[in-house]
Amino acid sequence: MGCSCGIAGRDLRQSQARCALKRPTLGITLLTFFVVAPACNRNKPEEPGSIVAATELTGSDVLPHADGKIHRGRSYIYCATYQLVWGELRKQLSGARVRLTGNPPLATELNEHAFDSAHLSPTDYLAMAGRVDEGIVAKIRTALGTRFPRATLPVPEPPARGLYLYSYLSKQMPFAERFDRIAPIEFRSGGGRFKVAAFGIDRFYSSSKRGQAIKEQVAILSYRSEDDFILRLNTTANEDQLLLAKISPESTLAETVAKVENRLKQVAAEQPIKFPRAEKYLYQPIDEESLKIPILSLAVDRAYDELTDRPIENRELAGLPISVARQVIRFHLDERGAQLESNAWDAVKSVQTDRPRQLVFDKPFLLYLKQAGEHSPYFALWVDSADLLRRQ
């Protein structure tokens, strides 16, 4: 039996009401939703968390693209859906860069940092645009209901007239075998030390069917030390990958992801060709090793006020302002799942050690989701604050 999770209707209606107070009767509406639904048991899906405004996350920033600077002690949330909806806006301008009155820096950045939809499976997202008076909202609702019948996020009401642009992305990636909910761990970040809820396994074992199944859900792609390693958590969603990297960050989120991708390319190139089927055996944890990952949970509404109430200067839409610009992101990762699976491997020498490895994410780390075979993530987190973790 399947299940899905989403944003509580009361929270969404309150958020819509806040937007309705600001928007004029004629303008451009840009709305985008991303839902990573946690895996849930057959009878009781997890209750969705309440949405909070991005401004209430005092230790985190929501990024519309992945090239924002990383600062010590802060977490960063990126999802490609806003770039998708910005791309729909550019299509209305025959592919030209969007020019807004006053040249806000964010518009320039979005023009320069496009996301190629080829990095996403077409079955997992929806991006549409059109005029309100030509029925675009009804078309979006029909398409959403057809392609995502379990979607719990309604398409918000538009202004009376104007251009309406919308994108939606949903991923469900349960683990085939549930990990354990383990004792809280101490997460040490630039903002201090925090006891946080965690999942994983205190000691891997292979003496039972369940123990072996759990081991097969973990691929150790690169290991240099207890503070420098890269994992992949295998889920039932074979087209996607969930990677976690406990590494030192680069200047930006994009550069940090690229650092991990380049390292995986390097170790894959070192792998002897004579072991083409060895990944399953080489990169699983061994008995007595442990895995501890903080539970991650966020439900955030980012209003891009930097872009609103600025008339477009491009001829095709001259004078129309962006009246609403919002991005809602909901993500949850626990012992039941979140999203992913993939196909990378490492050199044998990088996973050899003289004692059991402790794979503990108790310091700042990177998490990102991408399509298998791609290098550009559609979702990424740099975790260096307690905002996104469950405090104990």
C-alpha positions as CSV (number, residue, x, y, z in Angstrom):
1,M,0.0,0.0,0.0
2,G,1.4,3.4,-0.9
3,C,1.2,6.6,1.0
4,S,2.1,10.2,0.6
5,C,2.8,13.3,2.8
6,G,2.4,17.0,2.1
7,I,1.8,20.4,3.5
8,A,-1.1,20.9,5.9
9,G,-4.0,22.6,4.2
10,R,-4.4,25.1,7.0
11,D,-0.8,26.3,6.7
12,L,-1.0,26.6,3.0
13,R,-4.3,28.6,3.1
14,Q,-2.7,31.0,5.6
15,S,0.3,31.4,3.4
16,Q,-2.0,32.0,0.4
17,A,-3.9,34.6,2.3
18,R,-0.6,36.5,3.1
19,C,0.2,36.6,-0.6
20,A,-3.3,37.7,-1.6
21,L,-3.0,40.8,0.4
22,K,-0.1,42.0,-1.7
23,R,-0.9,41.1,-5.3
24,P,-2.5,43.4,-7.8
25,T,-5.3,42.4,-10.2
26,L,-2.9,42.2,-13.1
27,G,0.6,40.8,-12.8
28,I,2.8,37.7,-13.0
29,T,2.5,34.9,-10.5
30,L,5.4,32.5,-10.0
31,L,4.7,29.6,-7.6
32,T,6.8,26.4,-7.1
33,F,6.4,23.4,-4.8
34,F,8.9,20.7,-3.9
35,V,7.8,17.7,-1.8
36,V,10.1,14.9,-0.8
37,A,7.6,12.6,0.9
38,P,9.1,10.4,3.6
39,A,8.5,6.7,3.4
40,C,5.8,5.6,5.8
41,N,4.4,2.4,7.2
42,R,1.3,0.9,5.6
43,N,-1.2,2.1,8.0
44,K,0.0,5.4,9.4
45,P,1.8,8.0,7.3
46,E,3.8,10.6,9.2
47,E,2.0,13.8,9.9
48,P,3.4,16.6,7.7
49,G,5.2,19.4,9.5
50,S,3.8,22.9,9.6
51,I,5.2,25.3,7.0
52,V,7.3,28.2,8.4
53,A,8.4,31.3,6.6
54,A,12.0,31.2,5.5
55,T,12.7,34.3,7.7
56,E,11.9,32.2,10.8
57,L,14.8,29.8,10.1
58,T,17.4,31.9,11.9
59,G,20.3,29.6,11.1
60,S,19.4,28.7,7.5
61,D,19.0,30.2,4.1
62,V,16.8,29.1,1.1
63,L,18.7,29.5,-2.1
64,P,17.0,29.9,-5.5
65,H,20.2,28.6,-7.2
66,A,23.2,26.6,-5.8
67,D,25.9,29.3,-6.2
68,G,25.2,31.2,-3.0
69,K,28.1,31.6,-0.6
70,I,28.5,29.2,2.3
71,H,29.2,30.8,5.7
72,R,30.3,28.9,8.8
73,G,27.5,28.1,11.2
74,R,24.6,28.4,8.7
75,S,22.7,25.8,6.8
76,Y,21.6,26.1,3.1
77,I,18.6,24.7,1.3
78,Y,18.5,24.5,-2.5
79,C,15.9,23.2,-4.8
80,A,15.9,23.6,-8.6
81,T,12.1,24.2,-8.8
82,Y,12.5,28.0,-8.7
83,Q,15.0,27.8,-11.6
84,L,12.4,25.7,-13.5
85,V,9.6,28.3,-13.0
86,W,12.0,31.1,-14.0
87,G,12.8,29.1,-17.1
88,E,9.1,29.1,-17.9
89,L,9.1,32.8,-17.6
90,R,12.0,33.1,-20.0
91,K,10.1,30.9,-22.5
92,Q,7.4,33.7,-22.5
93,L,10.2,36.0,-23.6
94,S,11.4,33.8,-26.4
95,G,14.4,32.7,-24.3
96,A,15.6,36.2,-23.5
97,R,16.9,37.2,-20.1
98,V,14.2,38.6,-17.8
99,R,14.8,42.3,-17.3
100,L,13.1,43.8,-14.2
101,T,12.9,47.5,-13.3
102,G,15.8,48.4,-11.0
103,N,17.9,45.4,-12.1
104,P,17.6,43.4,-8.8
105,P,20.7,41.2,-8.3
106,L,18.6,38.0,-7.8
107,A,17.0,38.4,-11.3
108,T,20.5,38.6,-12.8
109,E,21.6,35.5,-10.9
110,L,18.6,33.5,-12.0
111,N,19.2,34.5,-15.6
112,E,22.8,33.3,-15.3
113,H,22.1,30.1,-13.4
114,A,19.6,28.1,-15.3
115,F,18.7,24.5,-14.5
116,D,18.4,22.0,-17.4
117,S,15.2,20.0,-17.0
118,A,17.1,17.1,-18.7
119,H,18.5,16.5,-15.2
120,L,15.1,15.5,-14.1
121,S,12.8,12.6,-15.1
122,P,9.8,14.1,-16.9
123,T,7.5,11.9,-14.7
124,D,8.6,13.6,-11.5
125,Y,7.9,17.3,-12.2
126,L,5.4,19.6,-13.8
127,A,6.2,23.1,-15.1
128,M,3.5,25.1,-16.9
129,A,2.8,28.7,-17.7
130,G,0.0,30.7,-19.3
131,R,-2.6,33.4,-19.0
132,V,-5.2,33.3,-16.2
133,D,-8.0,34.5,-18.5
134,E,-7.2,31.6,-20.9
135,G,-7.7,29.0,-18.2
136,I,-4.1,28.1,-17.3
137,V,-5.0,27.4,-13.7
138,A,-7.6,24.8,-14.6
139,K,-5.1,23.2,-17.0
140,I,-2.4,23.0,-14.3
141,R,-4.9,21.5,-11.9
142,T,-5.9,18.9,-14.4
143,A,-2.3,18.0,-15.3
144,L,-1.4,17.8,-11.6
145,G,-4.3,15.6,-10.8
146,T,-3.4,13.3,-13.7
147,R,0.3,13.0,-13.2
148,F,0.4,13.3,-9.4
149,P,-2.9,11.9,-8.2
150,R,-1.6,11.8,-4.6
151,A,-0.5,15.4,-4.6
152,T,-1.8,17.1,-1.4
153,L,-0.8,20.6,-2.3
154,P,-3.6,22.6,-4.0
155,V,-2.8,24.9,-6.9
156,P,-3.3,28.4,-5.3
157,E,-5.9,30.8,-6.6
158,P,-4.5,33.4,-9.1
159,P,-5.1,37.1,-9.5
160,A,-8.1,38.0,-11.7
161,R,-5.9,38.5,-14.7
162,G,-2.2,38.1,-15.7
163,L,0.4,35.4,-16.4
164,Y,0.5,32.4,-14.1
165,L,3.7,30.2,-13.9
166,Y,3.8,27.1,-11.8
167,S,6.2,24.2,-11.1
168,Y,5.8,21.1,-8.9
169,L,8.3,18.3,-8.1
170,S,7.6,15.3,-6.0
171,K,9.9,12.4,-5.0
172,Q,9.2,9.4,-2.8
173,M,12.2,7.2,-1.9
174,P,11.6,4.7,0.9
175,F,14.2,2.3,2.1
176,A,13.4,-1.3,1.4
177,E,14.4,-2.2,5.0
178,R,13.9,0.3,7.7
179,F,17.0,1.5,9.6
180,D,17.0,1.7,13.4
181,R,16.0,4.8,15.4
182,I,19.1,5.1,17.6
183,A,20.1,7.2,20.6
184,P,20.5,10.9,20.0
185,I,23.9,12.1,18.9
186,E,25.7,15.3,19.6
187,F,25.9,17.5,16.4
188,R,28.8,20.0,16.5
189,S,28.5,22.9,14.2
190,G,29.7,26.5,13.9
191,G,26.7,27.5,16.1
192,G,27.5,25.2,19.0
193,R,26.7,21.6,20.1
194,F,23.2,20.1,20.0
195,K,21.7,16.8,21.0
196,V,19.7,15.7,17.9
197,A,17.5,12.7,17.0
198,A,19.3,10.2,14.7
199,F,18.8,7.0,12.8
200,G,21.1,4.3,11.4
201,I,22.5,1.3,13.1
202,D,24.8,1.0,16.2
203,R,26.6,-2.0,14.7
204,F,26.2,-3.5,11.3
205,Y,25.7,-7.3,11.3
206,S,25.1,-9.9,8.6
207,S,24.0,-12.8,10.7
208,S,20.3,-12.3,9.7
209,K,18.4,-11.5,6.6
210,R,17.5,-8.1,7.9
211,G,21.1,-7.3,8.9
212,Q,22.3,-8.1,5.4
213,A,19.5,-6.1,3.8
214,I,20.4,-3.0,5.9
215,K,24.1,-3.4,4.9
216,E,23.1,-3.5,1.2
217,Q,21.4,-0.1,1.6
218,V,24.7,1.6,2.4
219,A,27.4,2.2,-0.2
220,I,30.7,3.7,1.2
221,L,31.9,5.5,-1.9
222,S,35.0,7.1,-0.4
223,Y,36.5,7.0,3.0
224,R,39.6,8.9,4.2
225,S,38.9,9.4,7.9
226,E,36.0,9.7,10.4
227,D,35.6,13.3,9.3
228,D,36.0,12.8,5.6
229,F,33.8,10.3,3.8
230,I,31.0,9.9,1.2
231,L,28.1,7.6,1.4
232,R,25.2,6.6,-0.8
233,L,22.0,5.4,0.8
234,N,20.2,3.0,-1.5
235,T,16.4,3.2,-1.7
236,T,13.8,1.6,-3.8
237,A,13.8,4.6,-6.2
238,N,16.4,3.3,-8.6
239,E,16.4,6.4,-10.9
240,D,17.5,8.7,-8.1
241,Q,20.5,8.9,-5.8
242,L,20.8,10.2,-2.2
243,L,24.4,11.1,-1.3
244,L,25.8,12.3,2.0
245,A,29.3,13.7,2.4
246,K,31.0,14.6,5.6
247,I,33.6,16.9,4.1
248,S,34.9,20.4,4.4
249,P,32.9,22.8,2.3
250,E,34.0,24.9,-0.7
251,S,33.0,28.5,-1.1
252,T,29.5,27.7,-2.5
253,L,27.0,24.9,-2.4
254,A,27.5,24.2,-6.1
255,E,31.3,24.0,-5.6
256,T,30.9,21.7,-2.7
257,V,28.7,19.3,-4.7
258,A,31.2,19.5,-7.6
259,K,34.0,18.6,-5.1
260,V,32.1,15.4,-4.2
261,E,31.3,14.5,-7.8
262,N,34.9,15.1,-9.0
263,R,36.2,12.9,-6.1
264,L,33.8,10.1,-7.1
265,K,34.9,10.3,-10.7
266,Q,38.5,10.0,-9.6
267,V,38.0,7.0,-7.4
268,A,35.9,5.3,-10.0
269,A,38.7,5.8,-12.6
270,E,41.1,4.1,-10.2
271,Q,38.9,1.0,-9.8
272,P,40.4,-2.0,-11.7
273,I,38.3,-3.0,-14.7
274,K,38.6,-6.6,-13.7
275,F,36.1,-6.0,-10.9
276,P,33.1,-4.7,-12.8
277,R,30.6,-6.4,-10.5
278,A,32.4,-5.9,-7.2
279,E,30.7,-2.8,-5.9
280,K,28.1,-4.7,-3.9
281,Y,30.8,-6.4,-1.9
282,L,33.6,-3.9,-1.8
283,Y,31.6,-0.9,-0.6
284,Q,29.2,-2.3,2.0
285,P,30.0,-1.7,5.6
286,I,31.5,-4.6,7.5
287,D,30.3,-6.1,10.7
288,E,30.9,-4.0,13.8
289,E,30.9,-0.7,11.9
290,S,28.2,1.9,12.7
291,L,26.2,4.5,10.9
292,K,24.5,7.5,12.6
293,I,22.7,10.2,10.6
294,P,20.7,13.1,12.1
295,I,17.0,13.1,11.2
296,L,16.3,16.0,8.8
297,S,13.0,17.8,8.6
298,L,12.0,21.0,7.0
299,A,8.9,22.7,5.6
300,V,9.6,26.2,4.4
301,D,7.9,28.9,2.4
302,R,10.4,31.3,0.7
303,A,8.9,34.5,-0.6
304,Y,11.2,36.2,-3.2
305,D,10.2,39.7,-2.3
306,E,13.3,40.9,-4.1
307,L,11.6,40.2,-7.4
308,T,8.0,41.4,-6.7
309,D,6.4,44.7,-7.6
310,R,9.0,45.3,-10.3
311,P,7.6,45.7,-13.8
312,I,9.1,43.6,-16.6
313,E,10.9,45.7,-19.2
314,N,11.0,43.0,-22.0
315,R,8.8,44.0,-24.8
316,E,6.6,40.8,-24.7
317,L,5.5,41.5,-21.1
318,A,6.3,45.2,-20.8
319,G,4.9,46.8,-17.7
320,L,3.6,43.6,-16.0
321,P,5.0,43.3,-12.5
322,I,5.8,40.0,-10.7
323,S,3.1,40.1,-8.1
324,V,3.8,36.8,-6.3
325,A,7.1,34.9,-6.2
326,R,7.1,31.9,-3.8
327,Q,8.8,28.6,-3.3
328,V,7.6,25.9,-0.9
329,I,10.0,23.2,0.0
330,R,9.3,20.2,2.2
331,F,11.9,17.5,2.9
332,H,12.1,14.8,5.5
333,L,14.7,12.0,6.0
334,D,14.5,9.4,8.7
335,E,15.0,5.6,9.2
336,R,12.2,4.9,6.7
337,G,13.6,6.8,3.8
338,A,13.6,10.1,1.8
339,Q,14.8,9.5,-1.8
340,L,17.4,7.8,-4.1
341,E,19.7,5.1,-5.5
342,S,22.7,5.0,-7.9
343,N,25.8,3.6,-9.5
344,A,29.2,4.9,-8.4
345,W,32.1,3.1,-7.0
346,D,35.5,3.7,-5.4
347,A,39.1,2.4,-5.3
348,V,39.6,-0.6,-3.0
349,K,42.3,1.2,-1.1
350,S,40.1,4.1,-0.1
351,V,37.8,1.9,2.1
352,Q,40.5,-0.1,3.8
353,T,41.2,0.6,7.5
354,D,42.7,-1.2,10.4
355,R,39.6,-0.8,12.6
356,P,35.9,-0.6,12.2
357,R,34.8,2.7,10.7
358,Q,32.4,5.0,12.6
359,L,30.2,6.7,10.0
360,V,28.8,9.4,12.2
361,F,27.3,12.6,10.8
362,D,28.0,14.7,13.9
363,K,29.6,17.6,12.2
364,P,28.6,19.8,9.2
365,F,27.7,17.7,6.1
366,L,26.3,17.8,2.6
367,L,23.2,16.0,1.4
368,Y,22.0,16.1,-2.2
369,L,19.6,14.3,-4.5
370,K,20.1,13.8,-8.2
371,Q,19.0,11.6,-11.1
372,A,21.2,8.5,-11.6
373,G,23.8,9.2,-14.2
374,E,23.5,13.0,-13.8
375,H,25.9,15.4,-12.0
376,S,23.6,18.3,-11.3
377,P,21.5,17.9,-8.1
378,Y,17.9,19.0,-8.1
379,F,18.0,19.3,-4.3
380,A,20.9,20.0,-1.9
381,L,21.4,20.8,1.8
382,W,24.5,22.0,3.6
383,V,23.8,21.3,7.3
384,D,25.7,23.5,9.7
385,S,23.0,24.6,12.2
386,A,20.3,23.0,14.3
387,D,17.4,24.6,12.2
388,L,16.9,21.5,10.1
389,L,17.6,18.9,12.8
390,R,15.3,17.4,15.4
391,R,16.6,18.6,18.8
392,Q,16.5,16.3,21.8
